[in-house]
């Protein structure tokens, strides 16, 4: 059994294949955290220390015992108002204006299968591969009841956490802060690994020491944001890719979040992840409840690579849903960098003709096909086809494209509205705005209030009217601005619930539809969106060199198969950089592969290269999407970007290297590989050279000397039995 309760000591032990998580309801009813780490079958309450600490308060229930203080003890769900002066997981403003919630252990339940969350995305798993622990805490004064939910996926080495806050009292309260998970560490010197960025340069890796005080980051933008990803790693200071302890937290949510790491006066460390308390105050009437989004936890004692593999497996198999999770996805070409707004039906048909010639599966008609949309300034919300612009109906256009053997996809931005639109003129009250104030514009557009059912219903009807017009097999779901004009404390949360409701209805109605998330590229790249959209446009930055860094940071938590990555035109539209078609192709194959250029401008030689790239990706697609991913270098620190994919049985590998600089008379460069069988012999399928796995991992592959800037190499390795006596 993955979950064990020791009734004599009221200790709960949660066991996965390689980890143990342990907590205890103590003699006063407080739920204390005991341990999270490598498998341990002992009871860890011995590690708790009690001492009279100056200026640390003692709860009344402890009587005259001045050694008992919640300011010192590790807790599962610390609250404000109990004498714990550290960062807290929950703050309740009571009916009388006081802010206090004193939670005590009430009851528990252990059941087979993984819990689900009402209205929210969450990890899913079968009854035979998961268990749930529910611990109920209650505050006898206010009537607040909190169900702490723990999901245990034993084979995946994954533990999930969530909390459901119920008002079982007679008076209304306000939830001022709510975290999904808290981890308290009695000992340890840690580094924090976080993923920061900006639009077109997302998920850069930053590693800082967790010194005394609080380091916090998050989003108040209404989306998980380009600026900070809702993910964090707490690691021993000597942890590397292949060595050392590290703990991950990944928030399954696409809105505002907050992560806090605090090292306290006694050198204890607290890690919190949950809803951002800025712009948040959630009213909870008597009998109502609030569900905090889920946090996915994992631990590795063998460094970042193993931790990444666990998250990759969890997201691939227990977050992403739908038809396309385990099958080949269409290689597509998108009209955006081909034509931007400047297209008609004939140009889209021509793009499809070029796609068919190149072996590309799908053409996607991006922004500009609806209303009177020819720039950023109008028509969002008017989801009807501009047949005058296309020169035909949407159905006719799709039929022409399908007749070539090419599939069709379309771009939508359902959450947005332009002031220059029929929708806004008819329903100006449907946008997010503060009463008596003009709303803040971004990209000359406003946000529809998706917290309102009538708004969602109208847009849903409009979107369905588009999707029902023909064989549309793919939708790119965009969101091109941050949230502002938050008029109430419940809005940011309810808005996100509204988006999830809309997406759930859409996936139920169109189960064959492939949804790709896109928020200006990487602005809503998170596990919450992946529950509905099994791939997300990784970044609006399509430059191959910048992408090595963006995709590197992304890989710490997210598998390659969820990251939209395309070959772009050069000079690159974001950076002006020129890289070879070979380099662009290799980088784009570390994602869901496609193209973002105008094939009509390509030479015959370039078209031939693309045909070969398409064949190469198809040959290795399952290895890329389902194999184990290894980071071989850091593009932020090293002179090359290198990564590889290894099949589960370790018989196949695909090695990718991009040179980041070139110098005169360069020294020889080697890339050490990972994940191979040391005793096996591998053959380079291109050159016929053979190597032992041990040699490739200890000495590495010798790279060719570069002849031009930003050269890239792709090496396929296959286990062979042909060479048995390499030492002779």
ChimeraX attribute file (.defattr): number of C-alpha atoms within 10 A of each C-alpha:
attribute: neighborCount
match mode: 1-to-1
recipient: residues
	/A:1	10
	/A:2	20
	/A:3	23
	/A:4	14
	/A:5	18
	/A:6	11
	/A:7	8
	/A:8	6
	/A:9	13
	/A:10	14
	/A:11	21
	/A:12	22
	/A:13	22
	/A:14	26
	/A:15	26
	/A:16	22
	/A:17	14
	/A:18	17
	/A:19	21
	/A:20	22
	/A:21	21
	/A:22	25
	/A:23	23
	/A:24	25
	/A:25	20
	/A:26	15
	/A:27	12
	/A:28	11
	/A:29	16
	/A:30	21
	/A:31	24
	/A:32	22
	/A:33	26
	/A:34	26
	/A:35	22
	/A:36	21
	/A:37	17
	/A:38	17
	/A:39	14
	/A:40	16
	/A:41	12
	/A:42	10
	/A:43	17
	/A:44	16
	/A:45	17
	/A:46	8
	/A:47	10
	/A:48	13
	/A:49	11
	/A:50	13
	/A:51	11
	/A:52	14
	/A:53	15
	/A:54	8
	/A:55	9
	/A:56	17
	/A:57	19
	/A:58	21
	/A:59	18
	/A:60	9
	/A:61	11
	/A:62	13
	/A:63	9
	/A:64	10
	/A:65	14
	/A:66	16
	/A:67	17
	/A:68	21
	/A:69	21
	/A:70	21
	/A:71	21
	/A:72	25
	/A:73	21
	/A:74	23
	/A:75	25
	/A:76	20
	/A:77	25
	/A:78	28
	/A:79	25
	/A:80	20
	/A:81	16
	/A:82	18
	/A:83	17
	/A:84	20
	/A:85	16
	/A:86	20
	/A:87	18
	/A:88	21
	/A:89	22
	/A:90	23
	/A:91	21
	/A:92	27
	/A:93	21
	/A:94	18
	/A:95	13
	/A:96	9
	/A:97	10
	/A:98	11
	/A:99	17
	/A:100	18
	/A:101	24
	/A:102	20
	/A:103	24
	/A:104	19
	/A:105	20
	/A:106	16
	/A:107	11
	/A:108	15
	/A:109	11
	/A:110	14
	/A:111	14
	/A:112	18
	/A:113	19
	/A:114	23
	/A:115	24
	/A:116	17
	/A:117	16
	/A:118	12
	/A:119	15
	/A:120	20
	/A:121	24
	/A:122	27
	/A:123	26
	/A:124	22
	/A:125	20
	/A:126	12
	/A:127	14
	/A:128	10
	/A:129	16
	/A:130	25
	/A:131	24
	/A:132	25
	/A:133	26
	/A:134	20
	/A:135	20
	/A:136	20
	/A:137	23
	/A:138	23
	/A:139	18
	/A:140	14
	/A:141	12
	/A:142	21
	/A:143	17
	/A:144	23
	/A:145	23
	/A:146	27
	/A:147	20
	/A:148	21
	/A:149	25
	/A:150	25
	/A:151	30
	/A:152	29
	/A:153	29
	/A:154	20
	/A:155	14
	/A:156	20
	/A:157	22
	/A:158	25
	/A:159	26
	/A:160	25
	/A:161	26
	/A:162	26
	/A:163	25
	/A:164	19
	/A:165	23
	/A:166	20
	/A:167	22
	/A:168	21
	/A:169	18
	/A:170	12
	/A:171	15
	/A:172	18
	/A:173	24
	/A:174	21
	/A:175	21
	/A:176	20
	/A:177	21
	/A:178	30
	/A:179	27
	/A:180	26
	/A:181	28
	/A:182	25
	/A:183	21
	/A:184	24
	/A:185	19
	/A:186	18
	/A:187	10
	/A:188	13
	/A:189	17
	/A:190	22
	/A:191	21
	/A:192	21
	/A:193	20
	/A:194	21
	/A:195	23
	/A:196	20
	/A:197	19
	/A:198	15
	/A:199	17
	/A:200	22
	/A:201	20
	/A:202	30
	/A:203	29
	/A:204	20
	/A:205	18
	/A:206	13
	/A:207	14
	/A:208	13
	/A:209	15
	/A:210	20
	/A:211	17
	/A:212	15
	/A:213	14
	/A:214	17
	/A:215	16
	/A:216	13
	/A:217	21
	/A:218	23
	/A:219	22
	/A:220	22
	/A:221	19
	/A:222	22
	/A:223	24
	/A:224	28
	/A:225	30
	/A:226	26
	/A:227	21
	/A:228	23
	/A:229	30
	/A:230	31
	/A:231	25
	/A:232	25
	/A:233	25
	/A:234	25
	/A:235	27
	/A:236	20
	/A:237	18
	/A:238	12
	/A:239	18
	/A:240	15
	/A:241	17
	/A:242	15
	/A:243	16
	/A:244	16
	/A:245	22
	/A:246	27
	/A:247	22
	/A:248	24
	/A:249	28
	/A:250	24
	/A:251	31
	/A:252	28
	/A:253	31
	/A:254	28
	/A:255	28
	/A:256	25
	/A:257	28
	/A:258	23
	/A:259	25
	/A:260	18
	/A:261	27
	/A:262	21
	/A:263	22
	/A:264	18
	/A:265	12
	/A:266	12
	/A:267	16
	/A:268	18
	/A:269	26
	/A:270	21
	/A:271	26
	/A:272	25
	/A:273	29
	/A:274	29
	/A:275	27
	/A:276	22
	/A:277	20
	/A:278	14
	/A:279	19
	/A:280	22
	/A:281	22
	/A:282	23
	/A:283	18
	/A:284	20
	/A:285	16
	/A:286	16
	/A:287	13
	/A:288	13
	/A:289	17
	/A:290	18
	/A:291	18
	/A:292	23
	/A:293	29
	/A:294	31
	/A:295	30
	/A:296	25
	/A:297	23
	/A:298	25
	/A:299	29
	/A:300	24
	/A:301	20
	/A:302	16
	/A:303	21
	/A:304	27
	/A:305	20
	/A:306	22
	/A:307	25
	/A:308	25
	/A:309	21
	/A:310	23
	/A:311	26
	/A:312	25
	/A:313	20
	/A:314	23
	/A:315	24
	/A:316	22
	/A:317	16
	/A:318	18
	/A:319	24
	/A:320	25
	/A:321	19
	/A:322	17
	/A:323	14
	/A:324	17
	/A:325	18
	/A:326	15
	/A:327	10
	/A:328	13
	/A:329	18
	/A:330	20
	/A:331	20
	/A:332	25
	/A:333	30
	/A:334	25
	/A:335	26
	/A:336	19
	/A:337	17
	/A:338	23
	/A:339	18
	/A:340	15
	/A:341	17
	/A:342	15
	/A:343	19
	/A:344	18
	/A:345	22
	/A:346	14
	/A:347	15
	/A:348	24
	/A:349	17
	/A:350	14
	/A:351	25
	/A:352	29
	/A:353	19
	/A:354	18
	/A:355	24
	/A:356	18
	/A:357	13
	/A:358	19
	/A:359	18
	/A:360	24
	/A:361	19
	/A:362	26
	/A:363	31
	/A:364	24
	/A:365	24
	/A:366	22
	/A:367	23
	/A:368	25
	/A:369	27
	/A:370	21
	/A:371	19
	/A:372	19
	/A:373	19
	/A:374	17
	/A:375	12
	/A:376	14
	/A:377	16
	/A:378	21
	/A:379	26
	/A:380	28
	/A:381	26
	/A:382	23
	/A:383	21
	/A:384	16
	/A:385	18
	/A:386	19
	/A:387	16
	/A:388	12
	/A:389	20
	/A:390	19
	/A:391	13
	/A:392	15
	/A:393	17
	/A:394	22
	/A:395	15
	/A:396	15
	/A:397	19
	/A:398	22
	/A:399	16
	/A:400	17
	/A:401	21
	/A:402	16
	/A:403	9
	/A:404	14
	/A:405	16
	/A:406	21
	/A:407	25
	/A:408	24
	/A:409	23
	/A:410	20
	/A:411	21
	/A:412	22
	/A:413	19
	/A:414	23
	/A:415	23
	/A:416	20
	/A:417	25
	/A:418	24
	/A:419	19
	/A:420	18
	/A:421	19
	/A:422	17
	/A:423	18
	/A:424	20
	/A:425	11
	/A:426	9
	/A:427	12
	/A:428	14
	/A:429	11
	/A:430	18
	/A:431	21
	/A:432	22
	/A:433	20
	/A:434	14
	/A:435	9
	/A:436	6
	/A:437	8
	/A:438	9
	/A:439	17
	/A:440	15
	/A:441	16
	/A:442	13
	/A:443	11
	/A:444	14
	/A:445	21
	/A:446	27
	/A:447	25
	/A:448	25
	/A:449	24
	/A:450	28
	/A:451	20
	/A:452	14
	/A:453	12
	/A:454	12
	/A:455	17
	/A:456	20
	/A:457	13
	/A:458	11
	/A:459	20
	/A:460	17
	/A:461	11
	/A:462	16
	/A:463	19
	/A:464	14
	/A:465	13
	/A:466	18
	/A:467	19
	/A:468	11
	/A:469	14
	/A:470	16
	/A:471	16
	/A:472	21
	/A:473	18
	/A:474	22
	/A:475	22
	/A:476	25
	/A:477	20
	/A:478	23
	/A:479	20
	/A:480	18
	/A:481	22
	/A:482	20
	/A:483	19
	/A:484	19
	/A:485	18
	/A:486	17
	/A:487	13
	/A:488	12
	/A:489	18
	/A:490	18
	/A:491	22
	/A:492	29
	/A:493	24
	/A:494	17
	/A:495	20
	/A:496	22
	/A:497	21
	/A:498	21
	/A:499	20
	/A:500	22
	/A:501	18
	/A:502	18
	/A:503	19
	/A:504	17
	/A:505	13
	/A:506	17
	/A:507	17
	/A:508	11
	/A:509	11
	/A:510	16
	/A:511	13
	/A:512	14
	/A:513	21
	/A:514	24
	/A:515	25
	/A:516	22
	/A:517	29
	/A:518	27
	/A:519	26
	/A:520	21
	/A:521	24
	/A:522	31
	/A:523	33
	/A:524	28
	/A:525	31
	/A:526	25
	/A:527	29
	/A:528	26
	/A:529	26
	/A:530	26
	/A:531	26
	/A:532	22
	/A:533	26
	/A:534	25
	/A:535	29
	/A:536	29
	/A:537	26
	/A:538	31
	/A:539	29
	/A:540	20
	/A:541	25
	/A:542	26
	/A:543	27
	/A:544	28
	/A:545	22
	/A:546	20
	/A:547	25
	/A:548	24
	/A:549	20
	/A:550	24
	/A:551	26
	/A:552	22
	/A:553	23
	/A:554	22
	/A:555	22
	/A:556	27
	/A:557	26
	/A:558	25
	/A:559	28
	/A:560	25
	/A:561	26
	/A:562	26
	/A:563	26
	/A:564	25
	/A:565	31
	/A:566	31
	/A:567	24
	/A:568	25
	/A:569	25
	/A:570	18
	/A:571	12
	/A:572	16
	/A:573	15
	/A:574	13
	/A:575	15
	/A:576	11
	/A:577	14
	/A:578	17
	/A:579	21
	/A:580	16
	/A:581	19
	/A:582	19
	/A:583	21
	/A:584	27
	/A:585	26
	/A:586	23
	/A:587	29
	/A:588	26
	/A:589	25
	/A:590	29
	/A:591	24
	/A:592	26
	/A:593	26
	/A:594	25
	/A:595	26
	/A:596	20
	/A:597	21
	/A:598	18
	/A:599	23
	/A:600	12
	/A:601	11
	/A:602	13
	/A:603	10
	/A:604	11
	/A:605	8
	/A:606	15
	/A:607	18
	/A:608	12
	/A:609	16
	/A:610	22
	/A:611	15
	/A:612	14
	/A:613	20
	/A:614	19
	/A:615	15
	/A:616	14
	/A:617	21
	/A:618	17
	/A:619	11
	/A:620	17
	/A:621	21
	/A:622	15
	/A:623	19
	/A:624	25
	/A:625	24
	/A:626	19
	/A:627	25
	/A:628	23
	/A:629	28
	/A:630	23
	/A:631	20
	/A:632	19
	/A:633	19
	/A:634	17
	/A:635	23
	/A:636	15
	/A:637	8
	/A:638	12
	/A:639	15
	/A:640	23
	/A:641	24
	/A:642	26
	/A:643	24
	/A:644	23
	/A:645	26
	/A:646	22
	/A:647	19
	/A:648	13
	/A:649	9
	/A:650	17
	/A:651	16
	/A:652	20
	/A:653	28
	/A:654	20
	/A:655	21
	/A:656	22
	/A:657	24
	/A:658	24
	/A:659	22
	/A:660	17
	/A:661	13
	/A:662	16
	/A:663	10
	/A:664	6
	/A:665	7
	/A:666	9
	/A:667	8
	/A:668	9
	/A:669	13
	/A:670	13
	/A:671	22
	/A:672	16
	/A:673	24
	/A:674	24
	/A:675	17
	/A:676	22
	/A:677	17
	/A:678	14
	/A:679	10
	/A:680	18
	/A:681	25
	/A:682	26
	/A:683	20
	/A:684	17
	/A:685	12
	/A:686	10
	/A:687	9
	/A:688	10
	/A:689	10
	/A:690	18
	/A:691	20
	/A:692	21
	/A:693	21
	/A:694	18
	/A:695	15
	/A:696	21
	/A:697	17
	/A:698	14
	/A:699	12
	/A:700	17
	/A:701	17
	/A:702	12
	/A:703	14
	/A:704	12
	/A:705	14
	/A:706	15
	/A:707	9
	/A:708	13
	/A:709	15
	/A:710	21
	/A:711	21
	/A:712	26
	/A:713	15
	/A:714	18
	/A:715	15
	/A:716	18
	/A:717	21
	/A:718	17
	/A:719	20
	/A:720	17
	/A:721	10
	/A:722	10
	/A:723	13
	/A:724	11
	/A:725	7
	/A:726	9
	/A:727	4
	/A:728	4
